[in-house]
Amino acid sequence: MKPPAILILCTGNSCRSHLAESILRAALNDNFRVASAGSKPAGYVHPLAIKAMAEIGIDIGGHHSKHLDEFLADDVKTVITVCGNADQVCPVFPGQLNRHHWGFDDPAHATGTEGEQLAVFRRVRDEIARVFQAYAAGLLDAAK
């Protein structure tokens, strides 16, 4: 039997939710299942998100953009939104026990050179890491 899911939502499911999903998955053990989706999926994972995660040793090159409807029949116990738009349109999932909203800037809107854009992706990645690693520590502590 698979464990209940923690679902991380944003609008496009191209940047922030993939950063959060992979960081949270890396911080948790096999007793937790982590996924991400979007309310209006972009259809791709942003190449700079892939690059920023590779810098910290996490490969998200195999991730793909998904619609939140794919999870409506899943055993989702916790929903975490990482952007305001997703927070506003987020449905309640059957069996859902927890809901959190932690908003982060959208690095996909960064402008400038690729290096300047990558700096924004790194900043958002690091902000997400601080929040989601602390959340993971709390989950693991509570599970003891």
C-alpha positions in Angstrom: 0.0 0.0 0.0 1.4 3.4 -1.0 1.6 6.2 1.6 -0.7 9.2 1.3 0.5 12.0 -0.9 1.8 15.4 -0.2 0.8 17.5 -3.3 2.5 20.7 -4.1 0.6 23.1 -6.4 1.4 26.1 -8.4 -0.2 27.6 -11.5 2.1 26.3 -14.3 3.9 23.4 -12.6 7.1 24.5 -14.4 9.3 25.9 -11.7 8.4 26.4 -8.0 6.3 23.3 -7.4 9.0 21.1 -9.0 11.7 22.8 -6.9 9.6 22.2 -3.8 8.6 18.6 -4.7 12.2 17.5 -5.3 13.6 19.3 -2.2 10.9 17.8 0.0 11.3 14.3 -1.5 15.0 14.4 -0.9 14.5 15.5 2.8 11.9 12.8 3.6 12.0 9.0 3.8 10.0 6.4 2.0 7.0 6.8 4.4 6.1 9.9 2.4 5.0 10.3 -1.2 5.5 13.8 -2.8 4.1 15.0 -6.1 3.5 18.3 -7.8 0.9 19.7 -10.2 -0.5 22.9 -11.6 -3.9 24.5 -12.1 -2.9 25.5 -15.7 0.2 23.4 -16.5 2.8 25.0 -18.8 3.5 21.7 -20.4 7.2 21.7 -19.6 9.7 22.1 -16.7 11.7 25.3 -17.0 15.3 24.5 -18.1 16.7 26.9 -15.5 14.8 25.1 -12.8 16.5 21.9 -14.0 19.9 23.6 -14.0 19.4 25.2 -10.6 18.5 21.8 -9.0 21.4 20.0 -10.7 23.7 22.5 -9.0 22.6 21.0 -5.6 22.7 17.4 -6.8 19.0 16.9 -7.5 18.0 15.7 -11.0 14.6 16.9 -12.1 15.2 16.4 -15.8 12.7 13.6 -15.9 9.9 15.6 -14.3 6.9 16.8 -16.4 4.2 19.3 -16.0 0.9 17.8 -14.7 -2.7 19.1 -14.1 -4.0 18.9 -10.5 -7.0 16.9 -11.7 -4.7 13.9 -12.2 -4.7 13.7 -8.3 -8.4 14.1 -7.5 -8.8 10.4 -7.1 -5.5 9.9 -5.3 -5.0 9.7 -1.5 -3.8 13.2 -1.0 -3.6 14.1 2.7 -1.6 17.4 2.5 -1.8 20.1 -0.2 0.8 22.9 -0.2 0.4 25.8 -2.6 3.5 27.8 -3.5 1.8 30.6 -5.5 -1.2 32.8 -4.8 -3.1 31.8 -8.0 -3.0 28.1 -7.1 -4.0 28.9 -3.6 -7.2 30.6 -4.9 -8.3 27.8 -7.2 -7.1 24.8 -5.2 -9.9 22.3 -4.8 -10.4 20.2 -1.6 -9.2 16.7 -2.3 -11.1 13.7 -0.9 -9.5 12.7 2.4 -7.4 15.8 2.6 -6.3 16.6 6.2 -3.9 19.5 5.8 -3.5 22.6 3.7 -0.6 25.1 3.7 0.2 28.1 1.6 3.8 29.2 1.3 4.1 31.8 -1.5 7.4 32.3 -3.5 8.4 34.6 -6.3 8.0 33.0 -9.8 11.5 32.7 -11.2 10.0 32.1 -14.7 9.3 35.8 -14.8 12.9 36.7 -14.2 14.4 39.0 -16.9 17.9 39.8 -18.0 20.7 37.6 -19.2 20.6 33.9 -18.6 23.0 34.4 -15.7 20.8 37.0 -14.1 17.7 34.8 -14.5 19.6 31.8 -13.1 20.5 33.9 -10.0 16.7 34.4 -9.4 16.1 30.6 -9.8 18.9 30.0 -7.3 17.4 32.5 -4.8 13.9 31.0 -5.0 15.4 27.5 -4.8 17.2 28.4 -1.7 14.1 30.0 -0.1 12.0 27.0 -1.0 14.8 24.7 0.5 14.7 26.5 3.8 10.9 26.3 4.2 10.5 22.7 2.9 13.5 21.2 4.7 12.1 22.7 8.0 8.7 21.2 7.1 10.3 17.8 6.4 12.2 17.9 9.7 8.9 18.5 11.5 7.1 15.7 9.7 10.0 13.2 10.4 10.0 14.3 14.1 6.3 13.8 14.4 6.5 10.4 12.8 8.9 9.1 15.5 
